[in-house]
Amino acid sequence: MAATTTPDKPDDNEGMAYLDTLPKRVVTVYLPLFVILVVLLFPFYWMVLTAIKPDEQLIDMETYNPFWVVSPTLKHISKLLFQTHYPLWLWNTMMISVAATVLSLFASVLAAYAIVRIRYKGAVAVGAAIFLAYLVPPSILFIPLATIIQAYGLYDSPFALVLVYPTILIPFSTWLLMGYFKTIPYELEECALIDGASRWQILVKIILPLAVPGLISAGIFSLTLCWNEFIYALTFLSSTDNKTVPVAVVSEFVDGDIYRWGSLMAGALVGSLPLVILYSFFVEHYVSAMTGAVKE
């Protein structure tokens, strides 16, 4: 009897066979990963290094190694926190960012729900128009916005930024939430409508609890954008007590052509810590929501 042969079963790991040998792993995985880590982490390393360097090491680059520190000091950080208005600037930044984020999320949730879940003619065009509004550069809008803020008497007031920031936050947040709302089954909403639930009850009791990762992602994005925003804060705020961290650090620690690098880097370091802590807690929700939005 002739022997019959069966075709070899494809190996599930065949697609990763190129990683079997160490040289290939070094070239295709470890080396690119090392380069990415260096590019991403070196600015933070330099910022920390400059913030804890004594003044003489910041000035004399020939005697001291610029990539290392001898006898680190907390002088710059201590001076920043206790001899300047930095705590007030940090409070202004936090208050403005949180208020603008809450306002933007409220408007974005309503807009995204209306576009995605309420089926009507032209919903796709409205969604595209909202996202295109995000592509308008802030440098074009700040002149007409400055005219409006001046007319309402809000110049040099933190509330000016609370009202202005949603113009750049709502378009992207709406687009992000639209993508996430599309992943929620319509059957849940239809069953609620049959049981007599209103649209508001459906939004609050069904859609929002299921869209928590999307809300977290949109909130983190909005908070980060507000925290780092520079042009509007520079245009609408002039007094020292009302400034935010990005503007105050640049304007208060630079005297003509003299840069106080220790204070500058200390201010940047302390100002970035709240966002780092925030991302560390919600990074999984942020990635999952961004992935869902991109798929849509």
Backbone bond lengths (Angstrom), bond angles and torsions (degrees), N, CA, C in turn:
res aa  C-N    CA-C-N  psi(-1)  N-CA   C-N-CA  omega(-1)  CA-C   N-CA-C  phi
1 M - - - 1.476 - - 1.533 108.35 -
2 A 1.299 114.47 131.52 1.477 117.88 -178.93 1.516 109.90 -73.11
3 A 1.286 113.75 136.19 1.468 118.99 -179.79 1.512 110.05 -74.52
4 T 1.291 115.73 135.58 1.470 120.81 177.64 1.517 109.43 -101.43
5 T 1.264 114.73 141.14 1.474 120.17 -179.81 1.507 109.14 -113.80
6 T 1.262 114.13 142.43 1.476 120.07 177.51 1.516 108.79 -103.71
7 P 1.298 117.64 142.35 1.471 119.99 179.85 1.511 111.06 -61.47
8 D 1.310 114.19 144.20 1.463 119.01 179.81 1.511 110.52 -62.33
9 K 1.299 113.40 138.91 1.466 119.84 178.15 1.517 109.71 -76.42
10 P 1.320 118.87 128.83 1.471 119.58 -178.83 1.516 111.45 -61.49
11 D 1.293 114.05 138.23 1.468 120.25 179.69 1.515 109.52 -77.34
12 D 1.341 115.40 132.16 1.464 119.12 -179.46 1.516 111.68 -64.50
13 N 1.326 116.90 -26.30 1.472 120.21 -177.23 1.518 112.83 -94.69
14 E 1.353 116.05 11.10 1.461 118.65 -176.46 1.527 111.47 -62.83
15 G 1.312 115.69 -34.07 1.459 118.52 -178.57 1.509 113.57 -66.72
16 M 1.348 118.70 -20.60 1.460 122.59 179.14 1.521 111.99 -104.60
17 A 1.357 117.49 16.55 1.455 120.55 -176.05 1.522 112.26 -64.84
18 Y 1.329 117.07 -25.23 1.458 119.26 -177.90 1.528 112.19 -69.27
19 L 1.336 117.07 -9.39 1.464 120.07 179.03 1.528 112.09 -99.04
20 D 1.350 117.13 7.99 1.460 119.55 -174.18 1.519 112.73 -68.60
21 T 1.296 117.72 -38.98 1.461 120.66 -176.41 1.514 110.61 -93.01
22 L 1.320 115.19 149.12 1.460 120.66 -177.82 1.525 112.94 -62.77
23 P 1.350 120.00 -46.06 1.479 118.59 179.01 1.526 112.89 -56.73
24 K 1.344 115.63 -39.85 1.465 117.52 179.75 1.525 111.13 -67.76
25 R 1.328 116.93 -37.99 1.466 119.52 177.92 1.530 110.78 -64.26
26 V 1.323 116.16 -38.03 1.463 119.71 179.52 1.516 110.96 -62.86
27 V 1.347 115.84 -43.63 1.467 120.55 -175.57 1.524 111.49 -75.31
28 T 1.325 116.89 -40.71 1.465 120.19 -171.81 1.528 114.48 -93.16
29 V 1.346 117.31 -19.85 1.464 119.59 -175.63 1.520 111.69 -121.99
30 Y 1.332 116.12 -62.01 1.463 119.97 -169.97 1.530 112.58 -68.00
31 L 1.323 117.62 -43.28 1.466 119.73 -178.81 1.529 112.44 -65.69
32 P 1.352 119.13 -49.49 1.475 117.76 175.53 1.527 113.17 -60.66
33 L 1.340 116.44 -38.25 1.458 119.35 178.88 1.523 111.29 -64.13
34 F 1.331 117.13 -39.75 1.459 121.19 178.11 1.530 111.09 -63.95
35 V 1.334 116.61 -42.92 1.463 120.49 179.50 1.529 110.76 -63.00
36 I 1.331 116.24 -43.13 1.472 120.13 179.77 1.528 110.77 -63.49
37 L 1.328 116.95 -42.96 1.456 120.50 179.58 1.518 111.45 -62.84
38 V 1.337 116.54 -41.94 1.470 119.86 179.72 1.528 110.20 -63.58
39 V 1.336 116.49 -45.89 1.469 120.00 -178.22 1.528 110.93 -63.45
40 L 1.335 117.30 -39.19 1.461 120.73 -177.15 1.524 112.93 -78.18
41 L 1.336 117.31 -38.38 1.459 120.60 -171.35 1.523 113.61 -93.95
42 F 1.331 118.04 -20.86 1.468 118.46 -177.31 1.521 113.04 -61.57
43 P 1.354 121.07 -41.43 1.470 118.71 176.76 1.522 113.51 -57.87
44 F 1.338 116.93 -38.73 1.471 119.59 178.16 1.528 110.96 -69.00
45 Y 1.326 115.87 -38.58 1.469 119.45 177.04 1.522 110.40 -61.81
46 W 1.324 117.24 -44.02 1.462 121.21 -179.59 1.531 110.71 -66.23
47 M 1.308 116.62 -36.95 1.452 121.06 179.26 1.527 110.67 -65.18
48 V 1.333 117.06 -46.81 1.467 120.58 178.02 1.517 110.68 -64.12
49 L 1.326 116.49 -42.32 1.461 121.41 -178.65 1.524 110.90 -60.82
50 T 1.321 117.28 -45.10 1.467 120.86 -178.96 1.513 111.18 -69.24
51 A 1.328 117.41 -33.54 1.460 120.43 -177.67 1.524 112.67 -68.83
52 I 1.339 117.73 -26.20 1.469 120.29 -177.66 1.531 112.91 -108.23
53 K 1.330 117.22 8.38 1.464 120.04 178.39 1.520 111.05 -84.21
54 P 1.327 118.53 139.53 1.477 120.19 170.31 1.526 110.30 -65.23
55 D 1.326 116.03 160.05 1.462 120.74 -175.57 1.521 112.36 -60.21
56 E 1.340 117.32 -39.88 1.459 119.24 -176.92 1.527 111.77 -65.00
57 Q 1.328 117.89 -31.13 1.457 120.33 178.49 1.529 111.63 -77.06
58 L 1.318 116.77 -25.07 1.455 119.74 175.91 1.515 111.86 -73.30
59 I 1.331 116.52 -30.22 1.462 121.14 -176.37 1.522 111.34 -88.63
60 D 1.326 117.20 -45.54 1.460 122.18 -174.42 1.528 110.09 -92.49
61 M 1.328 116.31 90.54 1.458 120.80 -179.15 1.524 112.55 -81.36
62 E 1.340 117.55 -17.30 1.463 120.14 -178.19 1.523 111.70 -81.51
63 T 1.312 116.88 -36.43 1.466 120.30 -179.57 1.519 111.32 -79.53
64 Y 1.325 116.84 -39.98 1.462 121.37 -175.68 1.530 110.38 -107.42
65 N 1.318 115.27 146.59 1.458 121.58 177.88 1.530 109.50 -68.99
66 P 1.338 118.35 120.55 1.475 119.30 -177.26 1.522 113.47 -68.21
67 F 1.336 117.76 -18.07 1.463 121.50 -177.72 1.525 113.05 -97.45
68 W 1.322 117.05 10.34 1.450 120.43 179.10 1.524 108.28 -148.03
69 V 1.310 116.97 166.08 1.459 120.70 -178.56 1.524 109.12 -128.23
70 V 1.328 114.76 138.66 1.454 122.44 175.25 1.524 107.93 -112.26
71 S 1.309 117.09 129.98 1.468 122.37 -178.40 1.531 111.05 57.78
72 P 1.329 118.51 66.48 1.467 120.64 -179.73 1.520 111.89 -60.97
73 T 1.323 114.93 152.37 1.454 121.09 -177.97 1.528 110.42 -136.92
74 L 1.315 116.41 152.07 1.465 122.60 175.34 1.527 111.31 -103.04
75 K 1.320 115.65 19.07 1.466 121.13 -176.74 1.524 111.28 -59.72
76 H 1.325 117.05 -45.09 1.468 120.06 -176.07 1.528 110.95 -66.99
77 I 1.320 116.91 -41.27 1.460 120.39 179.86 1.527 110.76 -68.06
78 S 1.342 116.15 -40.90 1.469 119.85 178.61 1.529 111.06 -64.20
79 K 1.328 115.98 -43.21 1.468 119.58 178.24 1.513 110.93 -64.10
80 L 1.323 116.54 -37.96 1.466 121.43 -179.69 1.523 111.30 -62.46
81 L 1.326 117.15 -44.75 1.459 121.62 -173.33 1.525 113.69 -81.10
82 F 1.335 117.04 -30.35 1.470 119.87 -171.11 1.523 114.78 -114.90
83 Q 1.328 118.46 -9.67 1.460 120.55 -178.34 1.523 113.09 -122.93
84 T 1.306 116.96 6.57 1.464 121.33 176.42 1.526 109.07 -132.49
85 H 1.336 115.28 -179.22 1.469 121.18 177.12 1.521 111.88 -89.04
86 Y 1.308 117.42 20.50 1.467 119.93 -174.07 1.536 112.81 -57.98
87 P 1.338 121.00 -44.79 1.480 118.51 177.18 1.526 112.66 -56.74
88 L 1.342 117.27 -36.56 1.461 120.10 177.83 1.528 110.60 -68.72
89 W 1.336 116.88 -40.65 1.469 119.98 177.02 1.520 110.92 -63.04
90 L 1.315 116.49 -38.70 1.460 120.30 178.57 1.531 110.93 -65.86
91 W 1.331 116.31 -39.85 1.461 120.26 177.07 1.529 110.98 -65.04
92 N 1.343 117.27 -42.47 1.463 120.30 177.09 1.522 111.19 -59.26
93 T 1.317 116.00 -45.25 1.465 120.44 -179.77 1.521 111.13 -61.88
94 M 1.321 116.28 -44.26 1.466 120.16 -178.71 1.523 111.20 -66.82
95 M 1.317 117.20 -44.51 1.463 120.83 -178.29 1.526 111.10 -63.73
96 I 1.314 116.42 -46.65 1.463 120.59 -179.51 1.528 110.83 -64.27
97 S 1.326 116.82 -43.95 1.467 120.88 -177.59 1.520 111.52 -64.66
98 V 1.331 117.06 -45.16 1.463 120.12 -179.04 1.525 110.91 -65.86
99 A 1.337 117.38 -44.72 1.464 120.33 -178.93 1.526 111.30 -63.97
100 A 1.325 117.34 -45.38 1.470 120.49 179.82 1.523 111.08 -66.33
101 T 1.337 117.49 -35.64 1.462 120.81 179.47 1.522 111.01 -67.30
102 V 1.322 117.56 -44.69 1.468 120.88 179.32 1.526 110.36 -62.41
103 L 1.322 117.03 -44.90 1.459 121.02 179.11 1.525 111.32 -62.17
104 S 1.326 116.31 -42.63 1.467 120.76 -178.92 1.521 111.81 -68.42
105 L 1.341 116.83 -40.43 1.459 119.59 179.24 1.522 111.49 -64.13
106 F 1.321 116.64 -40.53 1.468 120.20 178.98 1.526 110.66 -60.28
107 A 1.324 116.34 -47.70 1.462 119.42 -179.89 1.527 111.46 -68.34
108 S 1.331 117.52 -37.24 1.465 120.84 -177.83 1.518 111.70 -68.68
109 V 1.332 116.95 -38.70 1.466 120.26 178.34 1.520 110.35 -61.58
110 L 1.321 116.77 -46.44 1.467 120.25 179.94 1.528 110.99 -63.47
111 A 1.334 116.61 -42.41 1.465 119.90 -178.57 1.522 111.00 -67.82
112 A 1.329 117.02 -46.12 1.470 120.18 -178.55 1.519 111.10 -64.19
113 Y 1.323 117.76 -40.76 1.465 120.56 179.59 1.532 110.63 -64.48
114 A 1.324 115.80 -42.91 1.465 118.90 -178.91 1.529 111.39 -65.33
115 I 1.322 117.65 -37.61 1.464 120.94 -177.16 1.524 111.73 -74.76
116 V 1.333 116.71 -41.16 1.466 120.55 -171.98 1.522 112.57 -90.46
117 R 1.325 117.51 -44.58 1.464 120.20 -170.26 1.525 113.64 -92.48
118 I 1.315 118.38 -25.99 1.464 120.95 177.66 1.524 107.11 -97.82
119 R 1.283 116.23 107.66 1.464 120.90 -174.52 1.530 110.05 -76.92
120 Y 1.312 115.91 117.26 1.465 120.64 176.38 1.522 108.29 -149.47
121 K 1.292 116.02 159.71 1.459 121.77 -176.93 1.537 110.21 -68.62
122 G 1.315 115.31 131.11 1.463 120.36 178.70 1.512 114.32 92.41
123 A 1.338 118.45 4.67 1.462 120.57 -178.44 1.524 111.15 -63.34
124 V 1.347 116.61 -39.97 1.470 119.85 -179.72 1.524 110.82 -64.62
125 A 1.323 116.32 -40.69 1.461 119.74 179.50 1.522 111.40 -66.09
126 V 1.322 116.91 -37.83 1.467 120.43 177.61 1.522 110.37 -64.63
127 G 1.334 116.62 -43.08 1.453 119.84 178.07 1.513 112.60 -61.92
128 A 1.339 116.71 -41.91 1.463 120.37 178.26 1.520 111.10 -65.39
129 A 1.326 117.09 -38.90 1.467 120.33 179.95 1.526 111.30 -65.73
130 I 1.342 116.65 -37.77 1.462 120.21 178.32 1.520 110.50 -64.80
131 F 1.335 116.64 -42.22 1.469 118.88 179.51 1.520 111.45 -68.24
132 L 1.330 117.86 -37.43 1.467 120.42 178.00 1.521 111.40 -62.86
133 A 1.339 115.86 -29.70 1.468 118.75 177.36 1.525 111.42 -63.41
134 Y 1.345 116.59 -28.24 1.466 120.19 178.22 1.519 111.80 -67.45
135 L 1.329 116.99 -25.04 1.460 121.32 -177.13 1.522 112.78 -79.90
136 V 1.322 117.41 -8.76 1.473 120.02 178.61 1.531 108.58 -71.99
137 P 1.326 119.14 123.80 1.469 121.09 -177.19 1.533 111.88 -64.71
138 P 1.331 117.77 138.17 1.473 120.20 177.05 1.524 112.95 -60.10
139 S 1.325 117.33 -26.45 1.465 119.98 -179.71 1.522 112.09 -65.98
140 I 1.335 117.96 -19.98 1.464 121.08 176.73 1.526 110.94 -84.89
141 L 1.330 116.62 -32.00 1.459 120.85 -173.38 1.521 113.84 -86.94
142 F 1.337 118.45 -21.38 1.465 117.37 -169.55 1.526 112.86 -69.32
143 I 1.341 118.65 -23.20 1.471 120.02 178.95 1.532 110.74 -71.48
144 P 1.347 120.43 -52.69 1.481 118.57 175.80 1.524 112.80 -63.63
145 L 1.339 117.38 -35.19 1.461 119.21 177.53 1.523 111.16 -65.95
146 A 1.328 116.87 -36.44 1.464 120.07 177.58 1.523 110.90 -63.24
147 T 1.315 116.89 -37.17 1.467 120.69 177.75 1.533 110.77 -64.00
148 I 1.328 116.38 -42.64 1.466 120.58 179.32 1.529 110.96 -66.19
149 I 1.327 116.54 -44.67 1.465 120.32 -179.83 1.523 110.93 -62.15
150 Q 1.326 116.59 -40.30 1.467 120.29 178.61 1.529 110.90 -66.08
151 A 1.326 116.91 -37.75 1.463 120.22 -178.96 1.525 111.68 -67.51
152 Y 1.321 117.57 -32.04 1.464 121.40 179.44 1.524 112.70 -89.39
153 G 1.316 118.20 2.16 1.460 121.50 177.11 1.514 114.48 70.59
154 L 1.327 117.61 28.90 1.462 121.70 -178.47 1.522 112.80 -104.64
155 Y 1.325 116.66 8.07 1.471 118.07 -179.53 1.526 110.53 -64.19
156 D 1.311 116.62 141.05 1.467 124.68 -177.70 1.529 111.39 61.74
157 S 1.330 115.16 37.13 1.456 120.91 176.01 1.524 108.72 -130.12
158 P 1.328 118.11 138.16 1.466 119.11 177.55 1.525 113.66 -58.90
159 F 1.337 116.93 -26.90 1.458 119.70 179.76 1.526 111.55 -66.23
160 A 1.321 117.49 -21.52 1.464 120.02 175.96 1.525 110.16 -62.37
161 L 1.325 116.86 -42.98 1.466 120.17 179.31 1.522 111.43 -71.50
162 V 1.345 117.03 -33.91 1.469 119.94 177.80 1.519 110.63 -61.22
163 L 1.316 117.44 -34.89 1.462 121.32 179.93 1.526 112.59 -84.87
164 V 1.319 117.46 -26.41 1.466 121.07 -175.71 1.525 111.65 -86.36
165 Y 1.319 118.01 -40.13 1.458 120.77 -175.56 1.533 113.95 -57.82
166 P 1.339 120.06 -36.43 1.484 118.09 177.94 1.518 114.16 -57.85
167 T 1.323 118.59 -21.40 1.467 119.37 178.62 1.522 112.01 -65.30
168 I 1.323 117.53 -24.86 1.461 119.86 177.10 1.529 112.01 -105.34
169 L 1.329 117.21 -12.81 1.464 120.35 -179.00 1.521 112.87 -91.80
170 I 1.322 117.50 -40.68 1.462 121.24 -173.77 1.528 112.76 -62.24
171 P 1.338 120.70 -44.20 1.477 118.58 -178.09 1.527 113.42 -57.94
172 F 1.337 117.91 -50.02 1.464 119.08 -178.05 1.528 111.28 -69.62
173 S 1.320 117.29 -41.69 1.468 119.65 179.63 1.523 111.05 -61.59
174 T 1.319 117.19 -38.84 1.466 120.77 177.59 1.515 111.01 -63.57
175 W 1.332 116.60 -44.77 1.469 120.41 178.31 1.524 111.08 -62.21
176 L 1.308 116.77 -41.86 1.467 120.63 179.54 1.525 111.28 -63.60
177 L 1.330 116.74 -45.61 1.461 120.22 -179.06 1.527 111.75 -70.62
178 M 1.316 117.68 -29.71 1.462 120.47 175.24 1.528 110.40 -59.83
179 G 1.330 115.68 -45.56 1.457 119.07 178.68 1.508 112.58 -63.63
180 Y 1.312 117.64 -35.50 1.462 119.59 -179.24 1.522 111.74 -77.83
181 F 1.330 117.01 -37.59 1.466 119.44 178.47 1.530 111.46 -63.25
182 K 1.335 116.96 -29.73 1.462 119.99 -179.68 1.527 112.34 -67.12
183 T 1.327 117.00 -22.44 1.467 120.07 -179.56 1.527 112.41 -80.30
184 I 1.317 118.40 -10.49 1.467 121.72 179.99 1.530 108.45 -84.75
185 P 1.324 118.76 127.15 1.478 120.96 -176.71 1.527 112.30 -58.60
186 Y 1.312 115.24 137.31 1.470 120.13 177.97 1.522 111.81 -69.92
187 E 1.348 117.08 -23.58 1.465 120.32 -178.09 1.529 111.58 -60.26
188 L 1.329 117.05 -34.51 1.468 119.83 178.51 1.523 110.88 -62.09
189 E 1.300 115.55 -41.67 1.460 119.92 -179.59 1.523 111.39 -70.58
190 E 1.325 116.63 -39.00 1.463 120.19 179.89 1.523 111.07 -65.71
191 C 1.332 116.88 -40.00 1.467 119.62 177.50 1.523 111.20 -63.59
192 A 1.344 116.65 -39.76 1.460 120.26 178.78 1.528 111.05 -65.55
193 L 1.342 117.22 -38.03 1.458 120.45 178.00 1.524 110.94 -65.13
194 I 1.328 116.46 -39.40 1.463 119.88 178.44 1.528 111.10 -64.17
195 D 1.333 116.20 -35.32 1.475 120.21 179.85 1.523 112.51 -78.86
196 G 1.329 117.20 -0.43 1.457 120.12 174.64 1.518 114.87 96.33
197 A 1.324 118.42 12.45 1.464 120.38 178.94 1.527 110.62 -74.65
198 S 1.313 115.39 145.63 1.459 119.88 176.78 1.528 109.66 -84.06
199 R 1.324 115.89 169.40 1.460 120.21 178.54 1.524 110.92 -61.75
200 W 1.320 116.55 -39.08 1.463 119.78 179.91 1.534 110.85 -65.44
201 Q 1.327 117.14 -41.11 1.460 120.22 177.95 1.528 111.33 -65.26
202 I 1.315 116.86 -38.28 1.465 120.60 177.61 1.526 110.38 -63.64
203 L 1.318 115.83 -43.77 1.464 119.86 -179.40 1.519 111.46 -63.55
204 V 1.324 116.58 -46.13 1.466 120.97 -174.15 1.521 112.37 -76.51
205 K 1.338 117.41 -40.53 1.465 120.50 -171.19 1.522 114.25 -97.14
206 I 1.331 118.19 -16.59 1.461 120.13 -177.40 1.536 111.67 -119.78
207 I 1.330 116.07 -56.58 1.470 119.94 -172.75 1.524 111.53 -68.36
208 L 1.319 117.42 -51.71 1.465 119.93 -175.51 1.533 113.56 -63.19
209 P 1.348 119.67 -43.64 1.476 117.58 176.87 1.528 113.45 -60.18
210 L 1.332 117.28 -33.64 1.459 120.29 179.08 1.525 112.52 -79.57
211 A 1.317 116.57 -17.74 1.469 120.86 -176.29 1.518 112.53 -104.88
212 V 1.335 116.98 21.28 1.469 119.87 -179.11 1.531 112.72 -57.02
213 P 1.353 120.45 -45.07 1.474 118.52 177.20 1.527 113.20 -58.78
214 G 1.327 116.75 -38.90 1.456 119.70 177.58 1.516 112.24 -65.96
215 L 1.327 117.13 -39.46 1.460 121.04 177.64 1.529 110.76 -64.79
216 I 1.333 115.92 -41.45 1.469 119.39 178.50 1.515 110.73 -63.38
217 S 1.327 115.91 -42.55 1.459 119.59 179.70 1.523 111.78 -63.40
218 A 1.321 116.56 -46.52 1.464 119.87 178.72 1.519 111.09 -64.36
219 G 1.334 117.06 -38.00 1.460 120.42 178.46 1.516 112.17 -65.42
220 I 1.338 117.16 -43.36 1.469 120.03 179.17 1.519 110.59 -64.46
221 F 1.339 116.48 -42.72 1.462 119.43 178.10 1.522 111.15 -60.73
222 S 1.326 116.62 -46.94 1.462 120.31 -178.36 1.529 111.30 -64.40
223 L 1.321 116.68 -43.90 1.457 120.65 -179.97 1.524 111.12 -62.76
224 T 1.330 116.64 -41.91 1.467 120.38 179.32 1.518 111.46 -64.54
225 L 1.318 116.36 -43.00 1.467 120.05 -179.60 1.523 110.97 -64.27
226 C 1.322 117.14 -42.19 1.471 120.40 176.97 1.521 111.06 -65.02
227 W 1.314 116.92 -41.81 1.458 121.78 -176.00 1.526 111.42 -62.17
228 N 1.334 116.71 -37.27 1.471 120.95 -174.70 1.523 113.38 -99.24
229 E 1.321 117.76 -2.57 1.468 120.04 -175.40 1.530 111.24 -63.66
230 F 1.324 116.64 140.39 1.465 120.79 -174.00 1.536 113.49 -122.54
231 I 1.336 117.38 -45.10 1.467 119.99 -170.67 1.524 111.75 -63.69
232 Y 1.340 117.39 -51.59 1.459 120.20 -178.57 1.530 111.21 -64.59
233 A 1.342 117.08 -40.98 1.466 119.99 179.44 1.523 111.10 -64.16
234 L 1.315 117.03 -37.39 1.465 120.17 178.03 1.519 111.68 -69.49
235 T 1.337 117.44 -33.66 1.465 121.82 -176.46 1.521 112.44 -78.53
236 F 1.334 117.53 -41.52 1.457 121.31 -169.88 1.525 114.23 -96.58
237 L 1.331 118.57 -10.94 1.461 121.71 -179.33 1.527 109.70 -121.49
238 S 1.334 116.14 131.74 1.462 119.58 -178.30 1.527 113.27 -124.41
239 S 1.325 118.25 -35.29 1.457 120.20 -177.87 1.526 110.70 -75.40
240 T 1.317 115.88 149.28 1.472 121.01 -176.34 1.514 112.10 -61.95
241 D 1.328 117.96 -39.34 1.459 121.27 -174.99 1.526 113.25 -69.65
242 N 1.335 117.68 -20.35 1.466 120.64 -176.53 1.523 113.49 -100.00
243 K 1.308 117.58 -3.49 1.461 120.11 -174.07 1.525 111.87 -71.48
244 T 1.336 114.38 156.41 1.461 121.11 173.32 1.527 109.05 -96.20
245 V 1.323 116.05 168.97 1.462 120.66 -174.35 1.527 112.96 -59.39
246 P 1.343 121.29 -48.64 1.470 119.39 -177.80 1.522 113.38 -58.13
247 V 1.319 116.92 -40.52 1.463 120.40 -178.66 1.523 111.09 -77.05
248 A 1.328 117.14 -43.01 1.465 120.66 -176.14 1.524 111.79 -65.41
249 V 1.326 117.19 -40.88 1.465 119.95 -178.75 1.520 110.74 -61.48
250 V 1.323 116.60 -41.10 1.465 120.21 -178.53 1.526 111.69 -73.89
251 S 1.313 117.16 -40.55 1.466 120.17 -173.94 1.522 113.55 -83.02
252 E 1.326 118.10 -30.90 1.458 120.48 -174.19 1.528 113.14 -92.61
253 F 1.323 117.70 -21.41 1.463 120.68 -176.59 1.526 112.51 -108.81
254 V 1.320 116.84 14.42 1.463 122.13 175.03 1.522 107.57 -125.34
255 D 1.322 116.39 115.58 1.456 122.22 -179.88 1.522 109.05 -110.33
256 G 1.343 115.53 94.07 1.453 118.95 -176.95 1.517 110.92 65.51
257 D 1.351 115.44 -116.61 1.460 119.90 178.01 1.522 111.54 -101.65
258 I 1.333 117.41 15.57 1.459 122.09 178.70 1.526 108.54 -104.49
259 Y 1.314 115.64 117.95 1.461 121.88 -178.76 1.527 108.77 -106.67
260 R 1.316 116.04 120.03 1.463 120.27 175.96 1.530 108.06 -86.37
261 W 1.340 113.86 84.49 1.458 119.55 -170.16 1.522 112.38 -62.97
262 G 1.314 117.51 -36.28 1.461 119.14 179.75 1.511 111.98 -60.94
263 S 1.339 116.02 -46.96 1.468 120.34 179.02 1.521 111.79 -69.26
264 L 1.340 116.82 -37.40 1.463 120.41 178.99 1.528 111.28 -61.14
265 M 1.319 115.81 -48.76 1.463 119.21 -177.92 1.528 111.64 -71.96
266 A 1.327 117.06 -33.90 1.462 119.22 175.86 1.528 110.50 -63.87
267 G 1.333 116.50 -41.75 1.466 119.75 177.56 1.516 112.31 -64.32
268 A 1.337 116.87 -41.05 1.466 120.06 177.89 1.529 111.09 -65.99
269 L 1.335 116.24 -38.94 1.464 120.58 -178.96 1.525 111.14 -65.98
270 V 1.330 117.10 -51.25 1.465 120.65 -179.02 1.527 110.55 -64.43
271 G 1.327 117.10 -36.97 1.458 120.42 -179.63 1.513 114.03 -68.81
272 S 1.331 117.10 -24.88 1.463 120.21 -179.69 1.526 113.14 -87.40
273 L 1.321 117.76 -16.66 1.468 120.39 -176.29 1.534 113.51 -61.41
274 P 1.352 120.28 -43.55 1.478 118.22 179.07 1.522 113.29 -58.41
275 L 1.338 117.08 -38.64 1.463 119.62 179.59 1.521 111.24 -70.18
276 V 1.319 117.07 -37.86 1.468 120.20 177.73 1.524 109.95 -61.60
277 I 1.325 116.47 -44.79 1.470 120.09 178.87 1.525 110.36 -62.99
278 L 1.329 117.14 -41.14 1.466 120.96 -179.84 1.524 111.15 -62.41
279 Y 1.336 116.76 -46.36 1.461 120.25 179.94 1.519 111.52 -63.82
280 S 1.329 117.81 -36.88 1.461 120.53 -178.17 1.527 111.80 -63.35
281 F 1.323 117.91 -29.10 1.459 121.12 -179.34 1.528 112.59 -83.10
282 F 1.335 117.37 -33.25 1.462 119.95 -170.12 1.526 113.32 -120.38
283 V 1.336 118.42 18.67 1.462 120.04 -174.79 1.525 112.08 -63.04
284 E 1.357 118.38 -35.68 1.467 120.30 -179.66 1.525 111.25 -65.94
285 H 1.335 116.96 -43.94 1.463 120.08 177.85 1.530 110.58 -64.82
286 Y 1.316 116.60 -37.70 1.465 121.08 -178.33 1.520 110.51 -63.64
287 V 1.328 117.18 -46.46 1.460 121.31 -178.14 1.522 110.64 -66.85
288 S 1.329 117.54 -43.49 1.462 120.55 -178.65 1.520 111.39 -63.76
289 A 1.326 117.39 -39.98 1.471 120.14 -180.00 1.516 111.17 -69.90
290 M 1.342 117.64 -41.17 1.455 119.99 178.30 1.510 110.87 -64.25
291 T 1.352 118.06 -37.63 1.457 121.28 177.92 1.524 111.36 -64.10
292 G 1.334 116.22 -43.36 1.451 119.62 178.92 1.511 112.18 -64.24
293 A 1.318 117.71 -38.55 1.463 121.00 179.65 1.519 111.64 -67.78
294 V 1.349 117.05 -39.42 1.462 120.02 -179.56 1.512 111.21 -68.20
295 K 1.355 117.54 -37.16 1.459 120.56 179.24 1.513 111.18 -61.16
296 E 1.338 115.81 -36.10 1.445 118.67 -179.42 1.517 111.31 -73.77
